[in-house]
Amino acid sequence: MRNEIREQLLSLSDTDYKSFHTALMPGIDPDTVIGIRIPVLREFAKKLIKEGRTEKFLRELPHKYYEENNLHAFIIAEIKDFDILLSELEKFLPFIDNWATCDSLRPSVFGRNKERLLPFIEKWLRSDSEFTVRFAIEMLMIHFLKEDFREEYLLWVADLRSDKYYINMMCAWFFAESLYYRPDEALPYFTENKLTHFVHNKAISKACESRKISDKQKAQLKGLRRKA
């Protein structure tokens, strides 16, 4: 199954897209990137699911190619049973080694099982794996800033201290979104300097680049930038 699916993936290679996308992922070996556009890969994942050809592939960890990891992510994101999804997710998360695969993993069933999801987010936030922590922050951002919000969630992210770039970038993204969805609760984290220097300034930059944030709020945020 591994070789059959791999051969099909290799046949979908787009050389120009490979060059473009590899440049967006510093640190990833270009030889592990086939170069398949995301919509094409998503359609291939749906085809495998429809044909019932995914079970063996999901057991074939670790994968060699970046696109195999993305394919894996797209397949498990479609699992409708929460318990089965969590089982497959726990097996896969330690093998994620880049931001693009991490950020493309959006299980549809999570939106209907938020209370069951929350303990796993707490656990993943304590992981030693850079992209498991990033995934946890992203799930908290997607599912708990709009509805089902609790102020303690801001503290969970603010308390993270890491030297991992992609964790800190996701923390900044989380707080940039918080400034839009939960401005009253999020703003004190900036006025009272509760975030690390990097997260503080990067979150302000992201918020000021967003069309969702008002000009008035952007002006206020710019005045809160911290000097080196």
KATAPE-V812914 format. One line per field, one symbol per residue. ss: DSSP state (a for helix, b for strand, c for the rest). phi: phi as a letter, one per 20 degrees, with the letter a starting at -180 (. if undefined). A space follows every 10 residues. Layout:
ss = ???
phi = ???
//
This chain:
ss = caaaaaaaaa ccccaaaaaa aaacccccca aacccccaaa aaaaaaaaaa acccaaaacc cccccaaaaa aaaaaaaccc caaaaaaaaa aaacccccaa aaaacccaaa aacaaaaaaa aaaaacccca aaaaaaaaaa aaaacccccc caaaaaaacc ccccaaaaaa aaaaaaaaaa acaaaaaaaa acccccaaaa aaaaaaaaac ccccaaaaaa aacccccc
phi = .gffffffff fefcgffgff fffecgnefg fedencfggf ffffffffff emddgfgfee eeeedgffff ggfffffefe efffgfffff fegfefcbff fgfeecgfff fdcffffgff fgfffefeeg effgffffff ffdceedlfc fffffgffff cbeegfffff gffgfffffe ecffeeggfe fdledfgffg ffffffffee ffefffffff fffdgeff
//
